[in-house]
Amino acid sequence: MKKNKPVKIKRYRRSFSGSGDRNNLLRRILLWVVILAVVFGLGWLIAKPGLDFASSLWYSYKNREPGSSAAPETGGASSSQPAQAQPTPTPVPQTAGGGWAAAALSAADTPEKAAALALQLKAQGVEHVVLTLKDDRGYLYYPSQVPLAQTAVASTTIDAAAVAKAFRDAGITPVAGLCAFKDSIAPYADRSMAVKYGSEGDITWLDSSAELGGKPWLNPNSAAAQQYIADLIAEVRDLGFETVLLQNLQFPQGYSLEAASYGAMDGSKEQLLAEVGKRYEAIEGVEVWFEFPSGAVSGEEIAPYGASPASFGLQRVFVRLEAAAATNEAGENISVPPAADAQALAALLEPLRAGGTGAFGLRAAGIIDTAALAAANTAAQDAGFTSFFVLP
């Protein structure tokens, strides 16, 4: 029988071992490294001169003296020398003075009414018009977005931004009238902001008996109450009222004041109010004026302030001349307009100047007669007041 030869099987180790693939991969990696090195080198050679050129232009611009022209100067007697760098003085904010007026919201509750009213006021010499956007009951007359103010928005409101714009377009500065701590609504929204009875209890203090209509007050020593007023100032500023007239920066008035508790205080009443007032003055983008009664400024009636507000060091202060209550020959109670001669008014300015106030306003709140008010305004100017109410 024929014997079969054994078949030899050739083994191509190179084909099945994978060594060829590894060699090809190494060649590709090497090739890419060389390509990237060449590209990077070319990029550096091209980019470096461009960067150096751009840097030289930048530094030559930064080092150029103020007032010099970018164009090269030519020689000759007619060529101007570059101006020497002069230090820029710090701008001193100037407070606009002039006539003010208080306007009822019903007379300016639409942009059209506001524009018409502005024309009338302008003709009477008014430059600032005050619209009460928060009264001394705590009501707000615009739809506030401040959370604590939601229960304080009155049933009738105005589009404050549109009204403010209408006054500005007519050349009159709109002023937001805001009352600070005399507020009987916000203490119910957050009881922690209210003045309390005694140092231990949590009973809200009232400025009279409940039977006689006693009302709570915001506690000036409450951080939440202070912030509430700051938030409202910032809000009306954003609505276009870049001037604010703030009243009632004070502690409460009323009965049972000896039982009123404000919590632990770091200093005196006057120190606290001065600090709060300066905090409000520091709010950016708004000019805050403060209004205090003349009796407080003169130092005669300082209980709600701890000392004369003239000592607070506030920059812009309106002094309010209150009408005095009196009895006539018939035994009737009457209101006597305040004395507003230049000598008496000048005496009110002395403590304010001494306390650091820089702008002074006079509001003869008890004078309604036009002729008497004009005389009071003239006396105010003669005494040195920079602002005054042309209309009550």
C-alpha positions as CSV (number, residue, x, y, z in Angstrom):
1,M,0.0,0.0,0.0
2,K,1.2,3.5,-0.9
3,K,2.4,5.3,2.0
4,N,1.3,9.0,2.3
5,K,3.9,11.6,3.0
6,P,3.3,13.8,5.9
7,V,2.1,17.2,4.9
8,K,4.2,20.1,6.2
9,I,2.1,23.0,7.5
10,K,3.8,26.4,7.1
11,R,3.3,28.8,10.0
12,Y,3.4,32.4,9.1
13,R,4.2,33.8,12.4
14,R,4.4,37.3,11.1
15,S,0.8,37.2,9.9
16,F,-0.7,35.9,13.1
17,S,1.5,37.3,15.9
18,G,0.5,41.0,15.4
19,S,4.0,42.3,15.4
20,G,3.4,43.9,12.0
21,D,0.5,45.9,13.3
22,R,2.5,47.1,16.2
23,N,5.3,48.3,13.9
24,N,2.8,50.2,11.7
25,L,1.2,51.9,14.7
26,L,4.6,53.0,16.0
27,R,5.4,54.5,12.6
28,R,2.1,56.4,12.5
29,I,2.6,57.8,16.0
30,L,6.1,58.9,15.1
31,L,4.9,60.5,11.9
32,W,2.2,62.5,13.7
33,V,4.7,63.6,16.4
34,V,7.0,65.0,13.6
35,I,4.1,66.7,11.9
36,L,2.9,68.4,15.1
37,A,6.3,69.5,16.0
38,V,6.7,71.1,12.6
39,V,3.3,72.8,12.8
40,F,4.0,74.1,16.3
41,G,7.4,75.4,15.3
42,L,6.0,77.2,12.3
43,G,3.2,78.7,14.4
44,W,5.6,80.0,17.0
45,L,7.8,81.6,14.4
46,I,4.8,83.3,12.8
47,A,2.9,84.2,16.0
48,K,5.7,85.6,18.2
49,P,6.4,88.7,16.0
50,G,2.7,89.4,15.8
51,L,2.3,89.1,19.6
52,D,5.3,91.4,20.2
53,F,3.9,93.9,17.8
54,A,0.5,93.9,19.4
55,S,2.0,94.2,22.9
56,S,4.1,97.2,21.8
57,L,1.0,99.0,20.5
58,W,-0.9,98.3,23.7
59,Y,1.8,99.6,26.0
60,S,2.5,102.7,23.9
61,Y,-1.3,103.4,24.1
62,K,-1.3,102.9,27.9
63,N,1.7,105.1,28.4
64,R,0.5,107.9,26.2
65,E,0.0,111.1,28.2
66,P,-3.6,112.4,28.6
67,G,-4.5,115.0,26.0
68,S,-1.9,113.9,23.5
69,S,-2.9,113.0,20.0
70,A,-2.5,109.5,18.6
71,A,-1.0,111.0,15.4
72,P,2.8,111.6,15.4
73,E,3.8,115.2,16.1
74,T,5.7,117.2,13.4
75,G,8.5,119.5,14.2
76,G,8.2,123.3,14.0
77,A,7.1,126.2,16.1
78,S,3.4,125.6,15.3
79,S,3.3,122.1,16.6
80,S,1.6,121.8,20.0
81,Q,3.3,120.2,22.9
82,P,1.6,117.3,24.6
83,A,-0.5,118.3,27.6
84,Q,1.0,117.5,31.0
85,A,-1.0,114.9,33.0
86,Q,-3.0,116.6,35.7
87,P,-4.6,114.8,38.6
88,T,-8.4,114.5,38.2
89,P,-10.2,116.1,41.2
90,T,-12.7,113.9,43.0
91,P,-16.2,115.2,41.9
92,V,-18.2,116.7,44.7
93,P,-21.9,115.8,44.5
94,Q,-24.0,118.8,44.1
95,T,-27.5,118.9,45.6
96,A,-30.1,120.7,43.6
97,G,-31.9,123.3,45.5
98,G,-34.9,125.4,44.6
99,G,-38.6,125.1,45.0
100,W,-40.5,122.0,46.1
101,A,-44.2,121.2,46.2
102,A,-46.3,118.4,47.6
103,A,-48.8,116.9,45.2
104,A,-51.8,114.8,45.9
105,L,-51.7,111.4,44.2
106,S,-55.1,112.0,42.8
107,A,-53.7,114.9,40.8
108,A,-50.9,112.7,39.3
109,D,-52.3,109.2,39.2
110,T,-51.8,108.9,35.4
111,P,-48.9,110.0,33.2
112,E,-51.2,112.5,31.5
113,K,-52.2,114.1,34.7
114,A,-48.6,114.1,35.9
115,A,-47.5,115.9,32.7
116,A,-50.3,118.5,33.0
117,L,-49.5,119.1,36.7
118,A,-45.8,119.4,35.9
119,L,-46.5,122.3,33.5
120,Q,-48.5,124.1,36.2
121,L,-45.8,123.6,38.9
122,K,-43.0,124.6,36.6
123,A,-44.8,127.9,36.0
124,Q,-44.8,128.5,39.8
125,G,-41.1,127.9,40.2
126,V,-41.3,124.3,41.4
127,E,-38.4,122.0,40.6
128,H,-39.1,119.0,42.9
129,V,-42.6,117.5,43.4
130,V,-43.2,115.1,46.3
131,L,-45.6,112.2,45.9
132,T,-46.4,110.3,49.1
133,L,-45.8,106.6,48.2
134,K,-45.8,105.4,51.8
135,D,-47.8,107.3,54.4
136,D,-47.6,107.3,58.2
137,R,-50.1,104.5,58.5
138,G,-47.9,102.2,56.5
139,Y,-49.9,102.1,53.3
140,L,-48.0,101.9,50.0
141,Y,-49.6,103.6,46.9
142,Y,-47.8,101.6,44.3
143,P,-47.7,97.8,43.7
144,S,-44.6,97.0,45.7
145,Q,-42.7,93.8,45.2
146,V,-41.0,93.8,48.6
147,P,-42.3,90.7,50.4
148,L,-43.1,92.4,53.7
149,A,-45.1,95.1,51.9
150,Q,-47.7,92.7,50.3
151,T,-50.3,93.4,53.0
152,A,-49.5,97.1,53.0
153,V,-50.4,97.9,49.4
154,A,-53.4,100.2,49.3
155,S,-56.5,99.4,47.2
156,T,-55.8,102.3,44.9
157,T,-52.3,102.5,43.4
158,I,-50.5,104.4,40.7
159,D,-48.0,103.3,38.0
160,A,-45.2,105.0,39.9
161,A,-42.6,104.4,37.1
162,A,-44.8,106.0,34.4
163,V,-45.7,109.0,36.6
164,A,-42.1,109.5,37.6
165,K,-41.1,109.5,33.9
166,A,-43.8,112.0,33.0
167,F,-42.4,114.5,35.6
168,R,-38.9,114.0,34.5
169,D,-39.8,114.5,30.8
170,A,-41.4,117.8,31.9
171,G,-38.2,118.9,33.6
172,I,-39.3,118.4,37.2
173,T,-37.6,116.0,39.7
174,P,-40.1,113.4,41.1
175,V,-39.5,112.8,44.9
176,A,-40.9,109.7,46.7
177,G,-42.3,110.6,50.1
178,L,-41.8,107.7,52.5
179,C,-42.5,107.4,56.2
180,A,-40.1,105.2,58.1
181,F,-40.9,103.8,61.5
182,K,-44.3,105.3,62.0
183,D,-46.1,102.3,60.5
184,S,-49.0,100.4,61.9
185,I,-49.3,97.8,59.1
186,A,-45.9,96.2,58.8
187,P,-45.7,95.2,62.5
188,Y,-48.6,92.9,61.9
189,A,-46.8,91.3,58.8
190,D,-43.8,90.5,60.9
191,R,-44.4,90.9,64.7
192,S,-40.6,90.7,65.4
193,M,-40.4,94.2,63.8
194,A,-42.8,95.8,66.3
195,V,-42.1,97.7,69.5
196,K,-43.0,95.5,72.5
197,Y,-44.3,96.0,76.0
198,G,-41.6,95.4,78.5
199,S,-38.3,93.6,78.0
200,E,-39.5,90.1,78.6
201,G,-42.9,89.8,76.9
202,D,-43.9,89.4,73.3
203,I,-47.0,91.7,73.4
204,T,-47.0,94.4,70.7
205,W,-46.9,97.9,72.2
206,L,-49.6,100.4,71.1
207,D,-49.2,104.2,71.1
208,S,-52.6,104.5,72.9
209,S,-55.2,102.2,74.3
210,A,-56.8,99.7,71.9
211,E,-60.2,101.3,72.7
212,L,-58.9,104.7,71.6
213,G,-57.4,103.4,68.4
214,G,-53.9,102.7,69.6
215,K,-51.5,101.6,66.9
216,P,-48.2,99.7,66.8
217,W,-44.9,101.2,65.5
218,L,-42.0,99.7,63.7
219,N,-39.0,99.2,66.1
220,P,-36.1,101.4,64.9
221,N,-33.8,98.9,66.7
222,S,-35.1,96.0,64.6
223,A,-32.7,94.9,61.8
224,A,-35.7,93.6,59.9
225,A,-37.5,97.0,60.2
226,Q,-34.4,98.9,59.1
227,Q,-34.0,96.6,56.1
228,Y,-37.7,97.0,55.2
229,I,-37.3,100.7,54.8
230,A,-34.0,100.3,52.9
231,D,-35.7,97.9,50.5
232,L,-38.5,100.4,49.8
233,I,-35.9,103.2,49.2
234,A,-34.1,101.0,46.7
235,E,-37.4,100.0,45.1
236,V,-38.7,103.5,44.4
237,R,-35.3,104.4,43.1
238,D,-35.6,101.6,40.5
239,L,-39.0,103.0,39.6
240,G,-37.4,106.3,38.7
241,F,-37.6,108.3,41.9
242,E,-33.9,109.2,42.4
243,T,-34.8,111.5,45.3
244,V,-36.5,110.4,48.5
245,L,-38.0,112.5,51.3
246,L,-37.9,110.3,54.4
247,Q,-40.0,111.2,57.4
248,N,-40.4,109.6,60.9
249,L,-36.8,108.5,61.3
250,Q,-37.6,108.4,65.0
251,F,-38.7,106.3,68.0
252,P,-42.4,106.2,68.8
253,Q,-44.6,108.9,70.3
254,G,-47.7,108.4,72.3
255,Y,-48.7,107.1,75.7
256,S,-47.1,104.5,78.0
257,L,-43.7,105.2,76.4
258,E,-42.0,104.0,79.7
259,A,-43.4,100.5,78.9
260,A,-42.1,100.4,75.3
261,S,-39.2,98.0,74.7
262,Y,-36.8,98.1,71.8
263,G,-34.6,95.2,72.8
264,A,-30.9,95.4,73.6
265,M,-29.3,98.5,72.1
266,D,-25.6,99.0,71.6
267,G,-25.8,102.7,72.1
268,S,-28.2,105.6,72.6
269,K,-31.3,106.4,70.6
270,E,-29.5,109.3,68.8
271,Q,-26.6,107.0,67.9
272,L,-28.8,104.4,66.5
273,L,-30.9,106.8,64.4
274,A,-27.8,108.5,63.1
275,E,-26.3,105.2,62.0
276,V,-29.6,104.1,60.3
277,G,-29.9,107.5,58.5
278,K,-26.3,107.3,57.2
279,R,-27.0,103.8,56.0
280,Y,-29.9,105.1,54.0
281,E,-27.8,107.9,52.6
282,A,-25.3,105.4,51.4
283,I,-27.8,103.6,49.1
284,E,-26.5,104.0,45.6
285,G,-28.3,105.9,43.0
286,V,-30.7,107.9,45.2
287,E,-30.5,111.2,47.1
288,V,-32.2,110.9,50.5
289,W,-33.5,113.9,52.3
290,F,-34.7,113.6,55.9
291,E,-37.5,115.7,57.4
292,F,-37.6,116.6,61.1
293,P,-39.9,119.0,63.0
294,S,-38.3,122.4,64.0
295,G,-38.9,121.7,67.7
296,A,-36.6,118.6,67.4
297,V,-33.9,120.4,65.4
298,S,-33.9,123.3,67.9
299,G,-33.5,120.8,70.8
300,E,-36.8,121.6,72.4
301,E,-38.7,118.4,71.6
302,I,-36.1,115.6,71.4
303,A,-37.8,112.7,73.2
304,P,-38.4,110.6,70.0
305,Y,-34.8,111.2,68.8
306,G,-32.7,111.1,71.9
307,A,-31.1,114.4,70.9
308,S,-31.5,117.0,68.2
309,P,-31.5,115.4,64.8
310,A,-29.0,118.2,63.9
311,S,-26.4,116.1,65.7
312,F,-27.0,113.0,63.4
313,G,-24.6,114.3,60.8
314,L,-27.1,113.7,57.9
315,Q,-26.2,115.5,54.7
316,R,-29.7,116.7,53.5
317,V,-32.3,117.9,56.1
318,F,-35.7,119.5,55.7
319,V,-36.9,121.4,58.8
320,R,-40.7,121.3,59.1
321,L,-42.3,124.3,60.8
322,E,-45.5,123.1,62.4
323,A,-48.6,125.2,63.0
324,A,-49.2,125.8,66.7
325,A,-52.5,125.0,68.4
326,A,-54.0,128.0,70.2
327,T,-57.3,129.3,71.5
328,N,-58.9,132.5,70.1
329,E,-60.9,135.1,72.1
330,A,-64.1,133.2,71.4
331,G,-62.6,130.1,73.1
332,E,-62.2,128.3,69.8
333,N,-59.2,126.1,69.0
334,I,-57.3,127.5,66.1
335,S,-54.1,126.7,64.3
336,V,-51.5,129.5,64.3
337,P,-49.1,129.5,61.4
338,P,-45.4,129.2,62.4
339,A,-43.2,132.3,62.7
340,A,-41.0,132.3,59.6
341,D,-38.8,135.4,59.9
342,A,-35.2,135.2,58.6
343,Q,-33.7,135.6,62.0
344,A,-35.6,132.7,63.6
345,L,-34.9,130.5,60.6
346,A,-31.2,131.3,60.6
347,A,-31.2,130.1,64.2
348,L,-32.4,126.7,63.0
349,L,-29.5,126.4,60.6
350,E,-26.8,126.9,63.2
351,P,-27.1,123.4,64.9
352,L,-27.4,121.8,61.5
353,R,-24.3,123.4,60.1
354,A,-22.5,122.5,63.3
355,G,-23.6,118.9,62.9
356,G,-22.2,118.6,59.4
357,T,-25.4,119.0,57.3
358,G,-24.6,120.4,53.9
359,A,-28.1,121.0,52.3
360,F,-30.9,122.6,54.1
361,G,-34.6,122.7,53.3
362,L,-37.6,124.4,54.9
363,R,-41.1,123.2,54.9
364,A,-43.6,125.6,56.4
365,A,-46.2,123.0,56.9
366,G,-48.6,125.3,58.8
367,I,-48.7,128.0,56.2
368,I,-51.5,127.7,53.7
369,D,-52.0,131.4,52.6
370,T,-50.1,132.0,49.4
371,A,-48.8,135.4,50.3
372,A,-47.6,134.2,53.8
373,L,-46.0,131.1,52.2
374,A,-44.1,133.3,49.7
375,A,-42.9,135.5,52.5
376,A,-41.7,132.4,54.4
377,N,-39.8,131.1,51.3
378,T,-38.1,134.5,50.9
379,A,-37.1,134.5,54.5
380,A,-35.8,130.9,54.1
381,Q,-33.6,131.9,51.2
382,D,-32.3,134.9,53.1
383,A,-31.5,132.7,56.1
384,G,-29.5,130.3,53.9
385,F,-31.9,127.4,53.1
386,T,-31.1,125.9,49.8
387,S,-34.5,124.3,49.3
388,F,-38.0,125.3,50.3
389,F,-41.6,124.4,49.7
390,V,-43.1,126.8,47.2
391,L,-46.4,125.1,47.8
392,P,-47.5,123.3,51.0
